[in-house]
Amino acid sequence: MKSFKSLVILAVSVFALNSSFAQMDKSMDKTVEVGGAPMYPSKNIVENAVNSKDHTTLVAAVKAAGLVETLESAGPFTVFAPTNEAFDMLPKGTVESLIKPENKEKLTGILTYHVVAGRIGSKELMEMIKAGNGTAELKTVAGGKLWAMMKGNKIILKDENGGMATVTIKDVYQSNGVIHVVDHVLLPKS
């Protein structure tokens, strides 16, 4: 009788867990349009990003830094993806300088500063912010820190220099992570 009861509890737990994953899968099945192109949850970060007209600078930078293979891997990754307009806000000549082969290490550091290990959707990020009394500290793949907070109903990120970026499009799920589009380039402490 005791083992039957344990089996029933196990079965109910598995059913509940499967239902939870099914709900999560439904939210990640949603195709979001970014830069005039659909971002398919079945494709990886690079496969989707190359189609966004708003992310041509980011894609060129990822290629120059040699990060394509990394961002095509299983991950999962959370990427805070600056738009072309965000890169245009940097001082004139910055992007052109960064994509030169001699600046590959610096470029890689900046790009990986926009990446956090794991798949962190906006709901989880907001829960982390709430649990942190208004601020969530995120460790980037580059080894630096970003801080997430709320301003009204928008998620704001702060970099190590005090620079701020707003998430303009959230929860763009990919097969190997999630992208949140941001309106400014975040910079690690130099």
Backbone as a printed PyTorch tensor [residue, N CA C, xyz], in Angstrom:
tensor([[[  0.8240,  -1.1970,   0.0000],
         [  0.0000,   0.0000,   0.0000],
         [  0.8640,   1.2540,   0.0000]],

        [[  1.9510,   1.1950,   0.7930],
         [  2.8410,   2.3400,   0.8970],
         [  3.4990,   2.6290,  -0.4550]],

        [[  3.9160,   1.5780,  -1.1700],
         [  4.5650,   1.7850,  -2.4740],
         [  3.5440,   2.2640,  -3.5090]],

        [[  2.2760,   1.7980,  -3.4020],
         [  1.2410,   2.2630,  -4.3100],
         [  1.0170,   3.7600,  -4.1100]],

        [[  0.9680,   4.1930,  -2.8560],
         [  0.7760,   5.6080,  -2.5230],
         [  1.9530,   6.4330,  -3.0700]],

        [[  3.1590,   5.9250,  -2.9380],
         [  4.3510,   6.6080,  -3.4630],
         [  4.2830,   6.6990,  -4.9800]],

        [[  3.8010,   5.6310,  -5.6090],
         [  3.6790,   5.6130,  -7.0600],
         [  2.6560,   6.6430,  -7.5330]],

        [[  1.5450,   6.7520,  -6.8210],
         [  0.5090,   7.7310,  -7.1720],
         [  1.0710,   9.1530,  -7.0180]],

        [[  1.7900,   9.4020,  -5.9380],
         [  2.3870,  10.7210,  -5.7120],
         [  3.3840,  11.0400,  -6.8220]],

        [[  4.1870,  10.0610,  -7.1900],
         [  5.1570,  10.2390,  -8.2620],
         [  4.4490,  10.5520,  -9.5800]],

        [[  3.3830,   9.8190,  -9.8860],
         [  2.6410,  10.0230, -11.1290],
         [  2.0330,  11.4270, -11.1730]],

        [[  1.4480,  11.8610, -10.0690],
         [  0.8630,  13.2000,  -9.9900],
         [  1.9570,  14.2570, -10.1690]],

        [[  3.1050,  14.0390,  -9.5510],
         [  4.2300,  14.9770,  -9.6700],
         [  4.7120,  15.0760, -11.1090]],

        [[  4.8470,  13.9370, -11.7780],
         [  5.2920,  13.9230, -13.1730],
         [  4.2760,  14.6520, -14.0440]],

        [[  2.9770,  14.3910, -13.8120],
         [  1.9320,  15.0720, -14.5730],
         [  2.0090,  16.5790, -14.3730]],

        [[  2.1720,  17.0130, -13.1390],
         [  2.2590,  18.4430, -12.8330],
         [  3.4870,  19.0570, -13.4970]],

        [[  4.5980,  18.3540, -13.4610],
         [  5.8280,  18.8410, -14.0640],
         [  5.6680,  18.9390, -15.5840]],

        [[  5.0680,  17.9260, -16.1940],
         [  4.8270,  17.9590, -17.6380],
         [  3.9010,  19.0980, -18.0270]],

        [[  2.8660,  19.3530, -17.2100],
         [  1.9600,  20.4640, -17.4730],
         [  2.7090,  21.7810, -17.3940]],

        [[  3.5960,  21.8970, -16.4130],
         [  4.4050,  23.1140, -16.2470],
         [  5.2820,  23.3440, -17.4690]],

        [[  5.9520,  22.2700, -17.9630],
         [  6.7920,  22.3880, -19.1520],
         [  5.9470,  22.7140, -20.3780]],

        [[  4.7570,  22.1480, -20.4650],
         [  3.8870,  22.4260, -21.6050],
         [  3.5110,  23.8980, -21.6360]],

        [[  3.2180,  24.4800, -20.4680],
         [  2.9050,  25.9110, -20.3940],
         [  4.1110,  26.7220, -20.8170]],

        [[  5.3030,  26.3560, -20.3290],
         [  6.5280,  27.0670, -20.6620],
         [  6.7880,  26.9480, -22.1560]],

        [[  6.5840,  25.7540, -22.7310],
         [  6.7950,  25.5520, -24.1510],
         [  5.8690,  26.4350, -24.9810]],

        [[  4.6160,  26.6030, -24.5560],
         [  3.6680,  27.4410, -25.2860],
         [  4.1680,  28.8750, -25.3410]],

        [[  4.6890,  29.4070, -24.2200],
         [  5.1620,  30.7850, -24.2150],
         [  6.4010,  30.9270, -25.0830]],

        [[  7.1790,  29.8480, -25.2330],
         [  8.3970,  29.9210, -26.0310],
         [  8.1340,  29.5860, -27.5000]],

        [[  6.9270,  29.1810, -27.8640],
         [  6.5810,  28.8790, -29.2480],
         [  6.2060,  30.1310, -30.0290]],

        [[  5.9830,  31.2260, -29.3250],
         [  5.5120,  32.4540, -29.9430],
         [  6.6050,  33.0550, -30.8360]],

        [[  6.2800,  33.2860, -32.0930],
         [  7.1950,  33.9350, -33.0230],
         [  7.0250,  35.4390, -32.8570]],

        [[  8.1390,  36.1310, -32.5920],
         [  8.1370,  37.5750, -32.3930],
         [  8.8260,  38.2050, -33.5970]],

        [[  8.3250,  39.3530, -34.0340],
         [  8.9680,  40.0480, -35.1410],
         [  9.9680,  41.0620, -34.5940]],

        [[ 11.1910,  41.0180, -35.1190],
         [ 12.2490,  41.9500, -34.7320],
         [ 12.9240,  42.4270, -36.0020]],

        [[ 13.0270,  43.7210, -36.1590],
         [ 13.6950,  44.2640, -37.3390],
         [ 13.0420,  43.8480, -38.6340]],

        [[ 11.7140,  43.7110, -38.6250],
         [ 10.9750,  43.3590, -39.8270],
         [ 11.0030,  41.8920, -40.1990]],

        [[ 11.5770,  41.0570, -39.3330],
         [ 11.6650,  39.6270, -39.6460],
         [ 11.1490,  38.7960, -38.4820]],

        [[ 10.4810,  37.6860, -38.7950],
         [ 10.0440,  36.8020, -37.7130],
         [ 11.2390,  36.0990, -37.0800]],

        [[ 11.2220,  36.0050, -35.7590],
         [ 12.2600,  35.2880, -35.0090],
         [ 11.6380,  33.9670, -34.5730]],

        [[ 12.1060,  32.8870, -35.1640],
         [ 11.5180,  31.5790, -34.9250],
         [ 12.1400,  30.8990, -33.7100]],

        [[ 11.3120,  30.4470, -32.7610],
         [ 11.8250,  29.7580, -31.5750],
         [ 12.5960,  28.4790, -31.8990]],

        [[ 12.3880,  27.9200, -33.0790],
         [ 13.0810,  26.6890, -33.4600],
         [ 14.4910,  26.9500, -33.9890]],

        [[ 14.8080,  28.2200, -34.2680],
         [ 16.1390,  28.5740, -34.7770],
         [ 17.0090,  29.0930, -33.6430]],

        [[ 18.3390,  29.0530, -33.8470],
         [ 19.2310,  29.5540, -32.7990],
         [ 19.4090,  31.0680, -32.9110]],

        [[ 20.1200,  31.6310, -31.9600],
         [ 20.2920,  33.0800, -31.8600],
         [ 20.8540,  33.6690, -33.1470]],

        [[ 21.8910,  33.0830, -33.6980],
         [ 22.5220,  33.6130, -34.9080],
         [ 21.5920,  33.4650, -36.1110]],

        [[ 20.9530,  32.2990, -36.2520],
         [ 20.0540,  32.0660, -37.3900],
         [ 18.9400,  33.1100, -37.4380]],

        [[ 18.4630,  33.5470, -36.2840],
         [ 17.4180,  34.5710, -36.2510],
         [ 17.9920,  35.9730, -36.4170]],

        [[ 19.0610,  36.2850, -35.7020],
         [ 19.6080,  37.6430, -35.7000],
         [ 20.0140,  38.1200, -37.0930]],

        [[ 20.5300,  37.2220, -37.9290],
         [ 20.9670,  37.6360, -39.2700],
         [ 19.8140,  38.1580, -40.1270]],

        [[ 18.5850,  37.8690, -39.7630],
         [ 17.4270,  38.3240, -40.5300],
         [ 16.8630,  39.6610, -40.0660]],

        [[ 17.3010,  40.1620, -38.9120],
         [ 16.7720,  41.4080, -38.3660],
         [ 17.4860,  42.6150, -38.9730]],

        [[ 16.7360,  43.4860, -39.6550],
         [ 17.3070,  44.7180, -40.2210],
         [ 17.8310,  45.6370, -39.1090]],

        [[ 17.3190,  45.4790, -37.8910],
         [ 17.7190,  46.3430, -36.7730],
         [ 19.0000,  45.8740, -36.0890]],

        [[ 19.5480,  44.7380, -36.5010],
         [ 20.7110,  44.1720, -35.8130],
         [ 21.8810,  43.8460, -36.7520]],

        [[ 21.9910,  44.5450, -37.8710],
         [ 23.0790,  44.2800, -38.8100],
         [ 24.4390,  44.6170, -38.2020]],

        [[ 24.5020,  45.6800, -37.4090],
         [ 25.7720,  46.0400, -36.7620],
         [ 26.1630,  44.9780, -35.7480]],

        [[ 25.2090,  44.5100, -34.9530],
         [ 25.4910,  43.4740, -33.9700],
         [ 25.9740,  42.1950, -34.6560]],

        [[ 25.3130,  41.8060, -35.7260],
         [ 25.7030,  40.5860, -36.4460],
         [ 27.1190,  40.7360, -37.0040]],

        [[ 27.4270,  41.8890, -37.5900],
         [ 28.7800,  42.1280, -38.1210],
         [ 29.8140,  42.0640, -36.9940]],

        [[ 29.4700,  42.6150, -35.8420],
         [ 30.3890,  42.6000, -34.6900],
         [ 30.5900,  41.1730, -34.1720]],

        [[ 29.5150,  40.3920, -34.1170],
         [ 29.6080,  38.9950, -33.6680],
         [ 30.5200,  38.2060, -34.6060]],

        [[ 30.3820,  38.4500, -35.9030],
         [ 31.2400,  37.7730, -36.8850],
         [ 32.6950,  38.2110, -36.7100]],

        [[ 32.9340,  39.5250, -36.5540],
         [ 34.2950,  40.0530, -36.4010],
         [ 34.9610,  39.5200, -35.1300]],

        [[ 34.1530,  39.2960, -34.0860],
         [ 34.6910,  38.7930, -32.8190],
         [ 34.8590,  37.2780, -32.8170]],

        [[ 34.3700,  36.6130, -33.8510],
         [ 34.4830,  35.1550, -33.9130],
         [ 33.5480,  34.4460, -32.9490]],

        [[ 32.3910,  35.0490, -32.6730],
         [ 31.4550,  34.4850, -31.6960],
         [ 30.2810,  33.7300, -32.3330]],

        [[ 30.2690,  33.6130, -33.6570],
         [ 29.1450,  32.9470, -34.3290],
         [ 28.9680,  31.5280, -33.8100]],

        [[ 30.0410,  30.7640, -33.7890],
         [ 29.9660,  29.3600, -33.3600],
         [ 29.4650,  29.2480, -31.9190]],

        [[ 29.9340,  30.1340, -31.0620],
         [ 29.4990,  30.1200, -29.6580],
         [ 28.0030,  30.3670, -29.5520]],

        [[ 27.4960,  31.3790, -30.2680],
         [ 26.0790,  31.7260, -30.1820],
         [ 25.1790,  30.7930, -30.9850]],

        [[ 25.7810,  29.8800, -31.7320],
         [ 25.0140,  28.8270, -32.4040],
         [ 24.9900,  27.5540, -31.5610]],

        [[ 25.8020,  27.5070, -30.5050],
         [ 25.8800,  26.3070, -29.6700],
         [ 24.6300,  26.1650, -28.8080]],

        [[ 24.5620,  25.0780, -28.0560],
         [ 23.3700,  24.7340, -27.2770],
         [ 23.0180,  25.7660, -26.2100]],

        [[ 24.0250,  26.4730, -25.6650],
         [ 23.7140,  27.4460, -24.6110],
         [ 23.1620,  26.7640, -23.3900]],

        [[ 22.1100,  27.2560, -22.8170],
         [ 21.3130,  28.3900, -23.2740],
         [ 21.9370,  29.7340, -22.8630]],

        [[ 21.5810,  30.7740, -23.6340],
         [ 22.0700,  32.1230, -23.3890],
         [ 20.9060,  33.1000, -23.2960]],

        [[ 21.0980,  34.1280, -22.5020],
         [ 20.2140,  35.2830, -22.5120],
         [ 21.0470,  36.4040, -23.1110]],

        [[ 20.5730,  36.9560, -24.2280],
         [ 21.3140,  37.9990, -24.9280],
         [ 20.5220,  39.3020, -24.8710]],

        [[ 21.1820,  40.3580, -24.4090],
         [ 20.6260,  41.7000, -24.4440],
         [ 21.1950,  42.3310, -25.7130]],

        [[ 20.3810,  42.3740, -26.7750],
         [ 20.8470,  42.6920, -28.1240],
         [ 20.6340,  44.1560, -28.4860]],

        [[ 21.7300,  44.9360, -28.5530],
         [ 21.6040,  46.3410, -28.9580],
         [ 21.2350,  46.4620, -30.4430]],

        [[ 20.4110,  47.4340, -30.7460],
         [ 20.0070,  47.6980, -32.1240],
         [ 21.0940,  48.4990, -32.8490]],

        [[ 20.9220,  48.6430, -34.1560],
         [ 21.8290,  49.4970, -34.9270],
         [ 21.8400,  50.9160, -34.3600]],

        [[ 20.6590,  51.4310, -34.0030],
         [ 20.5650,  52.7770, -33.4220],
         [ 21.3680,  52.8750, -32.1370]],

        [[ 21.3710,  51.8150, -31.3430],
         [ 22.1530,  51.8130, -30.0970],
         [ 23.6460,  51.9370, -30.4150]],

        [[ 24.1210,  51.1760, -31.4040],
         [ 25.5290,  51.2740, -31.8040],
         [ 25.8410,  52.6530, -32.3760]],

        [[ 24.8700,  53.2720, -33.0840],
         [ 25.0730,  54.6040, -33.6640],
         [ 25.2390,  55.6740, -32.5900]],

        [[ 24.7660,  55.4130, -31.3690],
         [ 24.9040,  56.3820, -30.2740],
         [ 26.3180,  56.4210, -29.7000]],

        [[ 27.1320,  55.4080, -30.0080],
         [ 28.5200,  55.4110, -29.5460],
         [ 29.2700,  56.5300, -30.2650]],

        [[ 30.3550,  57.0140, -29.6750],
         [ 31.1210,  58.0710, -30.3500],
         [ 31.5070,  57.6640, -31.7670]],

        [[ 31.4930,  58.6430, -32.6670],
         [ 31.8110,  58.4070, -34.0910],
         [ 33.1330,  57.6440, -34.2240]],

        [[ 33.1030,  56.5920, -35.0480],
         [ 34.2960,  55.8050, -35.3240],
         [ 34.5170,  54.6350, -34.3780]],

        [[ 33.7220,  54.5450, -33.3040],
         [ 33.9160,  53.4800, -32.3120],
         [ 33.6940,  52.0990, -32.9240]],

        [[ 32.5720,  51.9080, -33.6050],
         [ 32.2510,  50.5940, -34.1660],
         [ 33.2910,  50.2090, -35.2120]],

        [[ 33.6420,  51.1470, -36.0830],
         [ 34.6370,  50.8690, -37.1290],
         [ 35.9670,  50.4470, -36.5060]],

        [[ 36.3320,  51.0920, -35.4140],
         [ 37.5790,  50.7580, -34.7190],
         [ 37.4930,  49.3780, -34.0620]],

        [[ 36.3520,  49.0930, -33.4240],
         [ 36.1990,  47.8280, -32.6990],
         [ 36.2380,  46.5960, -33.6020]],

        [[ 35.7580,  46.7280, -34.8390],
         [ 35.7150,  45.5380, -35.6970],
         [ 37.0410,  45.2640, -36.4140]],

        [[ 38.0440,  46.0900, -36.1570],
         [ 39.3750,  45.8230, -36.7140],
         [ 39.9860,  44.6250, -35.9960]],

        [[ 40.7230,  43.7760, -36.7200],
         [ 41.3150,  42.5710, -36.1170],
         [ 42.1340,  42.8440, -34.8440]],

        [[ 42.8320,  43.9450, -34.7890],
         [ 43.6590,  44.2410, -33.6110],
         [ 42.8330,  44.5700, -32.3630]],

        [[ 41.5350,  44.8170, -32.5480],
         [ 40.6660,  45.1280, -31.4010],
         [ 39.6850,  43.9980, -31.0840]],

        [[ 39.9580,  42.8120, -31.6240],
         [ 39.0590,  41.6620, -31.4550],
         [ 38.8060,  41.3480, -29.9790]],

        [[ 39.8350,  41.3910, -29.1390],
         [ 39.6690,  41.0620, -27.7180],
         [ 38.7260,  42.0480, -27.0210]],

        [[ 38.8790,  43.3290, -27.3160],
         [ 38.0100,  44.3490, -26.7160],
         [ 36.5690,  44.1810, -27.2030]],

        [[ 36.4160,  43.9360, -28.5140],
         [ 35.0900,  43.7190, -29.0890],
         [ 34.4220,  42.5050, -28.4620]],

        [[ 35.1720,  41.4220, -28.3250],
         [ 34.6430,  40.2030, -27.7050],
         [ 34.1830,  40.4900, -26.2780]],

        [[ 34.9690,  41.2650, -25.5420],
         [ 34.6080,  41.6290, -24.1660],
         [ 33.3040,  42.4140, -24.1000]],

        [[ 33.1250,  43.3430, -25.0300],
         [ 31.8920,  44.1500, -25.0500],
         [ 30.6980,  43.2800, -25.4170]],

        [[ 30.8490,  42.4500, -26.4430],
         [ 29.7220,  41.6090, -26.8760],
         [ 29.3350,  40.5840, -25.8180]],

        [[ 30.3160,  39.9210, -25.2060],
         [ 29.9890,  38.9060, -24.1940],
         [ 29.4920,  39.5510, -22.8980]],

        [[ 29.6870,  40.8620, -22.7650],
         [ 29.1180,  41.5980, -21.6300],
         [ 27.5890,  41.7070, -21.7690]],

        [[ 27.0810,  41.4900, -22.9720],
         [ 25.6390,  41.5220, -23.2320],
         [ 24.9900,  40.1470, -23.1170]],

        [[ 25.7660,  39.1470, -22.6780],
         [ 25.2770,  37.7700, -22.6280],
         [ 25.3610,  37.2430, -21.2010]],

        [[ 24.2910,  36.6000, -20.7610],
         [ 24.2180,  35.9570, -19.4510],
         [ 23.9280,  34.4770, -19.6950]],

        [[ 24.6050,  33.6090, -18.9700],
         [ 24.3600,  32.1690, -19.1070],
         [ 22.9500,  31.8420, -18.6240]],

        [[ 22.2800,  30.9500, -19.3190],
         [ 20.9300,  30.5290, -18.9440],
         [ 19.8750,  31.2270, -19.7940]],

        [[ 18.6540,  30.7490, -19.6750],
         [ 17.5100,  31.3000, -20.4090],
         [ 16.6600,  32.0680, -19.3990]],

        [[ 16.8200,  33.3910, -19.3880],
         [ 16.1010,  34.2210, -18.4190],
         [ 15.0700,  35.0700, -19.1600]],

        [[ 13.8210,  34.6460, -19.0740],
         [ 12.7370,  35.4060, -19.6740],
         [ 12.4040,  36.6190, -18.8220]],

        [[ 11.5730,  37.5060, -19.3460],
         [ 11.2350,  38.7370, -18.6190],
         [ 10.5280,  38.4370, -17.2940]],

        [[  9.6950,  37.4020, -17.2680],
         [  8.9900,  37.0560, -16.0310],
         [  9.9960,  36.6670, -14.9450]],

        [[ 10.9740,  35.8180, -15.3050],
         [ 12.0000,  35.4060, -14.3320],
         [ 12.8510,  36.6010, -13.9130]],

        [[ 13.1640,  37.4660, -14.8720],
         [ 13.9640,  38.6450, -14.5740],
         [ 13.2240,  39.5690, -13.6080]],

        [[ 11.9310,  39.7630, -13.8340],
         [ 11.1370,  40.6040, -12.9260],
         [ 11.0430,  39.9750, -11.5330]],

        [[ 10.9490,  38.6480, -11.4790],
         [ 10.9350,  37.9670, -10.1740],
         [ 12.2710,  38.1520,  -9.4520]],

        [[ 13.3830,  38.1090, -10.2060],
         [ 14.7010,  38.3300,  -9.6180],
         [ 14.8340,  39.7650,  -9.0920]],

        [[ 14.2800,  40.7200,  -9.8420],
         [ 14.3100,  42.1270,  -9.4280],
         [ 13.5230,  42.2950,  -8.1340]],

        [[ 12.3400,  41.6880,  -8.0850],
         [ 11.5010,  41.7710,  -6.8800],
         [ 12.2140,  41.1300,  -5.6950]],

        [[ 12.8040,  39.9550,  -5.9000],
         [ 13.5120,  39.2560,  -4.8180],
         [ 14.7270,  40.0500,  -4.3310]],

        [[ 15.3030,  40.8640,  -5.2210],
         [ 16.4730,  41.6810,  -4.8690],
         [ 16.0890,  43.0680,  -4.3840]],

        [[ 14.8350,  43.2280,  -3.9490],
         [ 14.3360,  44.5170,  -3.4570],
         [ 14.5100,  45.6400,  -4.4680]],

        [[ 14.2250,  45.3370,  -5.7400],
         [ 14.2420,  46.3570,  -6.7760],
         [ 15.4170,  46.2670,  -7.7280]],

        [[ 16.3830,  45.4120,  -7.4340],
         [ 17.5490,  45.2740,  -8.3150],
         [ 18.0020,  43.8190,  -8.3710]],

        [[ 18.2460,  43.3480,  -9.5840],
         [ 18.8070,  42.0060,  -9.7740],
         [ 20.2080,  42.1610, -10.3410]],

        [[ 21.1580,  41.4890,  -9.7360],
         [ 22.5310,  41.5190, -10.2400],
         [ 22.7480,  40.3160, -11.1410]],

        [[ 23.2200,  40.5650, -12.3600],
         [ 23.4510,  39.5110, -13.3350],
         [ 24.9370,  39.4250, -13.6340]],

        [[ 25.4620,  38.2200, -13.6640],
         [ 26.8640,  38.0160, -14.0290],
         [ 26.9140,  37.6960, -15.5180]],

        [[ 27.6860,  38.4770, -16.2510],
         [ 27.7630,  38.2900, -17.6910],
         [ 28.7900,  37.2220, -18.0480]],

        [[ 28.6940,  36.7180, -19.2700],
         [ 29.6540,  35.7290, -19.7600],
         [ 31.0610,  36.3280, -19.7700]],

        [[ 31.1540,  37.6550, -19.9370],
         [ 32.4510,  38.3390, -19.9290],
         [ 33.0590,  38.3980, -18.5280]],

        [[ 32.2550,  38.0760, -17.5060],
         [ 32.7380,  38.1170, -16.1310],
         [ 32.3540,  39.3870, -15.3890]],

        [[ 31.7280,  40.3150, -16.0710],
         [ 31.2920,  41.5570, -15.4440],
         [ 29.8990,  41.4250, -14.8490]],

        [[ 29.3680,  42.5620, -14.4150],
         [ 28.0360,  42.5800, -13.8070],
         [ 27.1450,  43.5900, -14.5150]],

        [[ 25.8810,  43.2400, -14.5990],
         [ 24.8100,  44.1300, -15.0330],
         [ 23.7800,  44.1370, -13.9240]],

        [[ 23.0620,  45.2400, -13.7980],
         [ 21.9950,  45.3100, -12.8140],
         [ 20.6880,  45.5920, -13.5360]],

        [[ 19.6720,  44.8000, -13.2420],
         [ 18.3510,  44.9530, -13.8410],
         [ 17.4110,  45.5450, -12.8040]],

        [[ 16.5670,  46.4470, -13.2540],
         [ 15.5740,  47.0710, -12.3800],
         [ 14.3430,  47.4300, -13.2130]],

        [[ 13.3030,  47.8270, -12.5480],
         [ 12.0790,  48.2090, -13.2330],
         [ 11.9210,  49.7260, -13.1840]],

        [[ 11.4260,  50.3080, -14.2720],
         [ 11.0210,  51.7110, -14.3140],
         [  9.6360,  51.6820, -14.9240]],

        [[  8.6270,  51.7850, -14.0550],
         [  7.2640,  51.5670, -14.5120],
         [  7.1240,  50.1050, -14.8840]],

        [[  6.7080,  49.8290, -16.1270],
         [  6.5820,  48.4320, -16.5640],
         [  7.7220,  48.0180, -17.5030]],

        [[  8.7690,  48.8240, -17.5650],
         [  9.9330,  48.5410, -18.4270],
         [ 11.0920,  47.9830, -17.6070]],

        [[ 11.8210,  47.0550, -18.2110],
         [ 13.0350,  46.5270, -17.5930],
         [ 14.1990,  47.4050, -18.0600]],

        [[ 14.9630,  47.8870, -17.0890],
         [ 16.1170,  48.7460, -17.3510],
         [ 17.3700,  47.9940, -16.9130]],

        [[ 18.4310,  48.1060, -17.6950],
         [ 19.7210,  47.5140, -17.3370],
         [ 20.7240,  48.6320, -17.0930]],

        [[ 21.5620,  48.4300, -16.0870],
         [ 22.6190,  49.3960, -15.7970],
         [ 23.9520,  48.6780, -15.9060]],

        [[ 24.9080,  49.3060, -16.6140],
         [ 26.2230,  48.6860, -16.7590],
         [ 27.1750,  49.1630, -15.6640]],

        [[ 28.3890,  48.6880, -15.6880],
         [ 29.3760,  48.9910, -14.6420],
         [ 29.8460,  50.4390, -14.6580]],

        [[ 29.5150,  51.1790, -15.7160],
         [ 29.8870,  52.5890, -15.8160],
         [ 28.7110,  53.5170, -15.5060]],

        [[ 27.5570,  52.9210, -15.1620],
         [ 26.3650,  53.7200, -14.8910],
         [ 25.5120,  53.9490, -16.1210]],

        [[ 25.9290,  53.4200, -17.2710],
         [ 25.1290,  53.5320, -18.4910],
         [ 23.8520,  52.7180, -18.3660]],

        [[ 22.7980,  53.2030, -19.0030],
         [ 21.4900,  52.5560, -18.8910],
         [ 20.9660,  52.1540, -20.2690]],

        [[ 20.2570,  51.0290, -20.2960],
         [ 19.5920,  50.5520, -21.5080],
         [ 18.2090,  50.0470, -21.1220]],

        [[ 17.2480,  50.2920, -21.9840],
         [ 15.8780,  49.8230, -21.7700],
         [ 15.6100,  48.6420, -22.6780]],

        [[ 14.9630,  47.6200, -22.1390],
         [ 14.5300,  46.4820, -22.9550],
         [ 13.3110,  46.9580, -23.7460]],

        [[ 13.4520,  46.9840, -25.0790],
         [ 12.3720,  47.4760, -25.9370],
         [ 11.5170,  46.3400, -26.5080]],

        [[ 12.1210,  45.1810, -26.6840],
         [ 11.3810,  43.9790, -27.0950],
         [ 11.8860,  42.8540, -26.2020]],

        [[ 10.9770,  42.2190, -25.4750],
         [ 11.3780,  41.1670, -24.5310],
         [ 10.9380,  39.8000, -25.0320]],

        [[ 11.5640,  38.7780, -24.4420],
         [ 11.1360,  37.3900, -24.6420],
         [ 11.1070,  36.9300, -26.1010]],

        [[ 12.1980,  37.1570, -26.8090],
         [ 12.3290,  36.6330, -28.1700],
         [ 13.0530,  35.2920, -28.0040]],

        [[ 12.2650,  34.2350, -27.8480],
         [ 12.8280,  32.9190, -27.5480],
         [ 13.4720,  32.2910, -28.7780]],

        [[ 14.5850,  31.6130, -28.5510],
         [ 15.3730,  30.9350, -29.5600],
         [ 15.5350,  29.4830, -29.1130]],

        [[ 16.0250,  28.6420, -29.9760],
         [ 16.2330,  27.2430, -29.5970],
         [ 17.3190,  27.1300, -28.5200]],

        [[ 18.2190,  28.0990, -28.4680],
         [ 19.3270,  28.0380, -27.5020],
         [ 19.3530,  29.2330, -26.5430]],

        [[ 18.1880,  29.8210, -26.3120],
         [ 18.1450,  30.9120, -25.3410],
         [ 17.0190,  31.8850, -25.6000]],

        [[ 17.2590,  33.1170, -25.1750],
         [ 16.2690,  34.1820, -25.3310],
         [ 17.0070,  35.4870, -25.5860]],

        [[ 16.4130,  36.3110, -26.4440],
         [ 16.9550,  37.6390, -26.7270],
         [ 15.9930,  38.6720, -26.1610]],

        [[ 16.5770,  39.7030, -25.5550],
         [ 15.8420,  40.9020, -25.1710],
         [ 16.5280,  42.0450, -25.9170]],

        [[ 15.7880,  42.7520, -26.7680],
         [ 16.3510,  43.8560, -27.5350],
         [ 16.5090,  45.0600, -26.6110]],

        [[ 17.6810,  45.7360, -26.6930],
         [ 17.9360,  46.9170, -25.8580],
         [ 18.2870,  48.1210, -26.7250]],

        [[ 18.0440,  49.3230, -26.1700],
         [ 18.2110,  50.5540, -26.9360],
         [ 19.5580,  51.2590, -26.7510]],

        [[ 20.4540,  50.6820, -25.9710],
         [ 21.7930,  51.2420, -25.7900],
         [ 22.7990,  50.1010, -25.6840]],

        [[ 24.0450,  50.3930, -26.0630],
         [ 25.1220,  49.4330, -25.8850],
         [ 25.5920,  49.5330, -24.4440]],

        [[ 25.7150,  48.3890, -23.7900],
         [ 26.1900,  48.3310, -22.3950],
         [ 27.6990,  48.1090, -22.4220]],

        [[ 28.3970,  48.8230, -21.5540],
         [ 29.8600,  48.7390, -21.5870],
         [ 30.4330,  48.2910, -20.2500]],

        [[ 31.3400,  47.3110, -20.3060],
         [ 31.9910,  46.8580, -19.0760],
         [ 32.9730,  47.9200, -18.5890]],

        [[ 33.3010,  47.8360, -17.3180],
         [ 34.3120,  48.7330, -16.7600],
         [ 35.6150,  48.4750, -17.5010]],

        [[ 36.2550,  49.5670, -17.9460],
         [ 37.5020,  49.3550, -18.7030],
         [ 38.7280,  49.4980, -17.8360]]])
